[in-house]
Amino acid sequence: MTVLSYVIDMIIAVVFFLSFYMKVYHFHDLRLQIHSYQIIPYQLTAISACLLLISEISIFLLFVIGIAYIWKEILVILMLSSFILFIKRKRKISEAADCGCFGKVDSLNKYPIIRNLILIALLIGKLFLPTRIFSLDESIVSGAMIVCFVIAYDIWSEAKQVRELMTDDKRPYHF
């Protein structure tokens, strides 16, 4: 059962680090995305974006290290529930209620409410699993693997995009 607890922790860590990485990469878009929810004034979007990034990297670290059992799960459940409410509010305001949380990772951007509900269900299930205790070495290795995985995915997707652009340039133009 501790293996399942570890797997859930790593899923949450990957999701939040991926979200953090994509948002840092496109900080201006993050500010626009936050403003589009029309919850806070535009002047506070930079501060809100920074707080969101800090919370996401903190969640990543908490789940990689495995500390703050129960509290980190409750925090993330509340955060994801808030995001669901924000998305529903945004859908009432405008038709285009997309989520750009994951940048180029369209599969995670497509159905944000379902994605968040799945993550909440995993976290609720994890509350009934035994706690896991990591050594510092294992935590560092796990965290480094996640960081490498996300960066490798980013490099792969960039290379794929460049390859597609290059093949488009070689096609003959018809007027």
SULHUKA-V674349 format. One record per residue. N is the residue number from 1. RES is the residue in one letter. SS is DSSP state (@ for helix, = for strand, . for the rest). PSI is psi in whole degrees, 0 to 359 (NA if undefined). NEAR is the number of other C-alpha atoms within 10 Angstrom. Layout:
N:RES:SS:PSI:NEAR + N:RES:SS:PSI:NEAR
This chain:
1:M:.:330:12 + 2:T:@:334:13 + 3:V:@:318:12 + 4:L:@:319:14 + 5:S:@:317:21 + 6:Y:@:316:21 + 7:V:@:316:13 + 8:I:@:317:18 + 9:D:@:317:22 + 10:M:@:325:20 + 11:I:@:312:18 + 12:I:@:318:23 + 13:A:@:316:26 + 14:V:@:313:21 + 15:V:@:314:19 + 16:F:@:327:23 + 17:F:@:320:24 + 18:L:@:316:26 + 19:S:@:314:23 + 20:F:@:311:23 + 21:Y:@:315:22 + 22:M:@:326:20 + 23:K:@:321:23 + 24:V:@:320:16 + 25:Y:@:328:12 + 26:H:.:63:13 + 27:F:@:319:16 + 28:H:@:318:14 + 29:D:@:324:15 + 30:L:@:316:24 + 31:R:@:317:20 + 32:L:@:320:14 + 33:Q:@:315:18 + 34:I:@:317:21 + 35:H:@:327:19 + 36:S:@:340:16 + 37:Y:.:347:17 + 38:Q:.:45:13 + 39:I:.:324:12 + 40:I:.:156:12 + 41:P:.:154:9 + 42:Y:@:327:15 + 43:Q:@:335:10 + 44:L:@:3:12 + 45:T:@:325:19 + 46:A:@:316:17 + 47:I:@:317:12 + 48:S:@:319:17 + 49:A:@:317:21 + 50:C:@:317:16 + 51:L:@:321:11 + 52:L:@:316:16 + 53:L:@:319:21 + 54:I:@:318:13 + 55:S:@:322:16 + 56:E:@:317:22 + 57:I:@:328:17 + 58:S:@:318:17 + 59:I:@:317:21 + 60:F:@:310:26 + 61:L:@:317:18 + 62:L:@:319:19 + 63:F:@:329:24 + 64:V:@:316:26 + 65:I:@:327:23 + 66:G:.:22:21 + 67:I:.:174:15 + 68:A:.:44:10 + 69:Y:.:142:16 + 70:I:.:314:15 + 71:W:@:318:11 + 72:K:@:323:17 + 73:E:@:315:22 + 74:I:@:316:15 + 75:L:@:313:12 + 76:V:@:322:19 + 77:I:@:314:20 + 78:L:@:319:13 + 79:M:@:313:15 + 80:L:@:324:19 + 81:S:@:320:16 + 82:S:@:317:13 + 83:F:@:321:15 + 84:I:@:315:18 + 85:L:@:320:13 + 86:F:@:318:17 + 87:I:@:317:18 + 88:K:@:319:14 + 89:R:@:317:15 + 90:K:@:323:18 + 91:R:@:330:14 + 92:K:@:325:11 + 93:I:@:315:13 + 94:S:.:159:11 + 95:E:.:325:8 + 96:A:.:80:10 + 97:A:.:59:18 + 98:D:.:169:15 + 99:C:.:120:16 + 100:G:.:26:20 + 101:C:.:330:21 + 102:F:.:23:20 + 103:G:.:244:20 + 104:K:.:355:13 + 105:V:.:80:16 + 106:D:@:326:12 + 107:S:@:329:10 + 108:L:@:341:18 + 109:N:@:338:16 + 110:K:.:306:14 + 111:Y:.:77:12 + 112:P:@:326:20 + 113:I:@:315:18 + 114:I:@:317:12 + 115:R:@:313:16 + 116:N:@:323:19 + 117:L:@:322:15 + 118:I:@:315:12 + 119:L:@:320:19 + 120:I:@:317:21 + 121:A:@:318:12 + 122:L:@:317:18 + 123:L:@:322:22 + 124:I:@:317:15 + 125:G:@:322:13 + 126:K:@:331:22 + 127:L:.:338:15 + 128:F:.:2:11 + 129:L:.:157:15 + 130:P:.:152:14 + 131:T:.:156:17 + 132:R:.:146:16 + 133:I:.:126:14 + 134:F:.:153:14 + 135:S:.:164:9 + 136:L:@:320:12 + 137:D:@:313:10 + 138:E:@:322:13 + 139:S:@:317:18 + 140:I:@:317:15 + 141:V:@:315:12 + 142:S:@:314:16 + 143:G:@:317:21 + 144:A:@:322:13 + 145:M:@:319:13 + 146:I:@:315:21 + 147:V:@:314:17 + 148:C:@:319:12 + 149:F:@:313:14 + 150:V:@:317:19 + 151:I:@:320:14 + 152:A:@:320:12 + 153:Y:@:317:14 + 154:D:@:315:17 + 155:I:@:316:12 + 156:W:@:315:12 + 157:S:@:325:14 + 158:E:@:315:13 + 159:A:@:320:12 + 160:K:@:318:12 + 161:Q:@:317:11 + 162:V:@:317:12 + 163:R:@:318:12 + 164:E:@:320:11 + 165:L:@:322:11 + 166:M:@:322:11 + 167:T:@:327:9 + 168:D:@:325:11 + 169:D:@:334:10 + 170:K:@:347:8 + 171:R:.:142:8 + 172:P:.:146:7 + 173:Y:.:136:7 + 174:H:.:126:4 + 175:F:.:NA:3
